[in-house]
Amino acid sequence: MPPALQAPGILSRLRTETRPSHDAVELNPFNQALAAGTVTAADTAQFLARMHGIIAPFEAQLRQHAADFGPTWELNERFRAHFILADLHHLGYAGTPPLCPGFPVLATRPALLGALYVLEGSTLGGQVIARQLSKAGIPASRYFQGYGPLTGPRWKAFCQLLTEATTEENEQEIVDSAITLFTTLAAWLNRP
């Protein structure tokens, strides 16, 4: 099947099959405080520290496989762990954020693509969070701003990459990886 015909299938399948684990991520204490209008700078720092525990090991694995994505995909522009560290410093967070134990090994391009679906998608939701934090008087967060005005175009570029890379042989691995990362993220963010 040509990639153009497969693309809506993989995106639809990812949305459908990751929905339960995606919903579990949304139940984290930070999102609940944000929704209730009671979020604080301390809540934000705690959430960002937890996100760093996911983003840092992901980016380390992505760097190891950068050649799998080719020079035209602007991979270096998609690294965001350093934004979290800057935000944490700005919020007065002391210490080094802990890394998520049991972060999955992402040793193949399909596994990385599944994880990228989760983390690139978070740039879209992050912009909503940035606006909510601004309304709550919490200092601006660079991490939640995603790629600024390039967030939408970069999401579309990722979807195109995913479309072109998805085959019958690797589709299940992409979906499984996305589910695994959502599940890992939910457990990490909801951990006491």
C-alpha positions as CSV (number, residue, x, y, z in Angstrom):
1,M,0.0,0.0,0.0
2,P,1.5,3.4,-0.9
3,P,2.5,5.5,2.1
4,A,0.0,8.3,1.3
5,L,-2.8,5.8,1.7
6,Q,-1.3,4.3,4.8
7,A,-0.8,7.7,6.7
8,P,-4.3,8.3,7.8
9,G,-4.4,4.7,9.0
10,I,-1.4,5.0,11.2
11,L,-2.4,8.3,12.7
12,S,-5.9,7.1,13.3
13,R,-4.7,3.9,14.7
14,L,-2.3,5.7,17.1
15,R,-5.0,8.1,18.3
16,T,-7.4,5.2,18.9
17,E,-5.0,2.6,20.4
18,T,-3.1,5.1,22.6
19,R,-6.3,6.8,23.9
20,P,-6.5,4.9,27.3
21,S,-2.9,5.4,28.1
22,H,-3.0,9.0,26.9
23,D,-6.0,9.6,29.2
24,A,-4.1,8.1,32.1
25,V,-1.4,10.7,31.6
26,E,-4.0,13.5,31.8
27,L,-4.9,12.4,35.3
28,N,-1.6,13.5,36.8
29,P,-1.7,15.9,39.8
30,F,-0.3,18.9,37.8
31,N,-3.1,18.7,35.2
32,Q,-5.7,18.3,37.9
33,A,-4.4,21.5,39.7
34,L,-4.3,23.3,36.3
35,A,-7.9,22.3,35.6
36,A,-9.0,23.3,39.1
37,G,-7.3,26.7,38.8
38,T,-5.1,26.0,41.9
39,V,-1.8,25.3,40.1
40,T,1.3,26.8,41.8
41,A,4.9,27.5,40.7
42,A,5.9,24.6,42.9
43,D,3.4,22.3,41.1
44,T,4.8,23.4,37.8
45,A,8.4,22.8,38.9
46,Q,7.6,19.3,40.1
47,F,5.8,18.5,36.9
48,L,8.7,19.9,34.8
49,A,11.2,17.9,36.8
50,R,9.2,14.7,36.1
51,M,9.0,15.6,32.4
52,H,12.8,16.0,32.4
53,G,13.0,12.5,33.7
54,I,11.3,11.3,30.6
55,I,12.6,13.7,28.0
56,A,16.3,13.4,28.9
57,P,16.6,9.6,28.4
58,F,14.5,9.8,25.3
59,E,16.7,12.5,23.8
60,A,19.8,10.5,24.6
61,Q,18.4,7.5,22.7
62,L,17.3,9.7,19.8
63,R,20.8,11.2,19.5
64,Q,22.2,7.7,19.3
65,H,20.0,7.0,16.3
66,A,20.1,10.5,14.7
67,A,21.5,9.1,11.4
68,D,18.3,7.1,11.0
69,F,16.3,10.3,10.5
70,G,18.5,12.0,7.8
71,P,19.9,15.5,7.7
72,T,16.8,17.2,6.4
73,W,14.5,16.6,9.4
74,E,16.0,19.2,11.8
75,L,16.4,16.7,14.6
76,N,18.6,19.1,16.7
77,E,15.7,21.6,16.7
78,R,13.5,19.1,18.4
79,F,15.5,18.6,21.6
80,R,13.8,20.3,24.5
81,A,15.3,18.9,27.8
82,H,17.5,22.0,28.1
83,F,14.3,24.2,28.1
84,I,13.1,22.2,31.1
85,L,16.3,22.8,32.9
86,A,16.1,26.5,32.2
87,D,12.5,26.6,33.4
88,L,13.4,24.8,36.6
89,H,16.2,27.2,37.3
90,H,13.8,30.1,36.7
91,L,11.3,28.5,39.1
92,G,13.9,28.1,41.8
93,Y,14.0,24.3,41.6
94,A,17.1,23.0,43.5
95,G,18.9,19.8,42.6
96,T,19.0,17.5,39.7
97,P,15.7,16.2,38.3
98,P,15.4,12.4,38.8
99,L,15.4,10.2,35.7
100,C,12.5,7.8,35.1
101,P,13.5,4.3,36.2
102,G,12.6,1.7,33.7
103,F,12.5,4.1,30.7
104,P,12.0,1.8,27.7
105,V,14.8,1.0,25.3
106,L,14.1,2.6,21.9
107,A,16.7,0.8,19.7
108,T,14.9,1.0,16.4
109,R,13.6,3.7,14.1
110,P,10.0,2.4,14.5
111,A,10.3,2.4,18.3
112,L,11.6,6.0,18.2
113,L,8.8,7.1,15.9
114,G,6.2,5.7,18.3
115,A,7.9,7.7,21.1
116,L,8.1,10.8,18.9
117,Y,4.4,10.6,18.3
118,V,3.9,11.0,22.1
119,L,6.5,13.7,22.7
120,E,5.9,15.7,19.5
121,G,2.2,15.6,20.2
122,S,2.9,17.1,23.6
123,T,4.2,20.3,22.0
124,L,0.6,21.0,20.9
125,G,-0.9,20.5,24.4
126,G,2.0,22.4,25.9
127,Q,0.9,25.6,24.2
128,V,-2.5,25.3,25.9
129,I,-0.7,24.7,29.3
130,A,1.5,27.8,28.7
131,R,-1.6,30.0,28.3
132,Q,-3.2,28.5,31.4
133,L,0.0,29.1,33.4
134,S,0.2,32.7,32.2
135,K,-3.4,33.3,33.4
136,A,-2.4,31.8,36.8
137,G,0.5,34.2,37.0
138,I,3.1,31.4,36.8
139,P,6.3,32.6,35.0
140,A,6.5,31.8,31.3
141,S,7.8,28.3,30.6
142,R,9.9,27.8,27.5
143,Y,9.3,24.1,27.5
144,F,5.5,24.5,27.3
145,Q,5.8,26.9,24.4
146,G,6.9,23.9,22.2
147,Y,8.4,25.3,19.1
148,G,6.5,28.6,19.3
149,P,5.0,29.5,15.9
150,L,6.7,26.5,14.3
151,T,4.8,24.0,16.5
152,G,2.1,23.3,14.0
153,P,4.4,23.1,11.0
154,R,6.8,20.8,12.9
155,W,3.9,18.6,13.9
156,K,2.8,18.3,10.3
157,A,6.4,17.5,9.3
158,F,6.5,14.8,11.9
159,C,3.2,13.3,10.6
160,Q,4.7,13.3,7.1
161,L,7.8,11.6,8.3
162,L,5.7,9.0,10.2
163,T,3.6,8.5,7.1
164,E,6.6,7.9,4.9
165,A,8.3,5.6,7.4
166,T,5.3,3.4,8.3
167,T,5.1,0.0,6.6
168,E,3.0,-3.1,7.2
169,E,6.1,-4.6,8.8
170,N,6.8,-1.9,11.3
171,E,3.4,-0.4,12.1
172,Q,2.7,-2.6,15.1
173,E,6.1,-1.7,16.6
174,I,5.3,2.0,16.2
175,V,2.0,1.6,17.9
176,D,3.4,-0.5,20.7
177,S,6.2,2.0,21.4
178,A,3.7,4.9,21.6
179,I,1.5,2.9,24.1
180,T,4.6,2.0,26.1
181,L,5.8,5.5,26.4
182,F,2.3,6.9,27.3
183,T,2.1,4.1,30.0
184,T,5.6,4.9,31.3
185,L,4.8,8.6,31.3
186,A,1.5,8.1,33.2
187,A,3.1,5.9,35.8
188,W,6.0,8.4,36.3
189,L,3.8,11.5,36.5
190,N,1.3,9.9,38.8
191,R,4.0,8.4,41.1
192,P,3.8,9.8,44.7
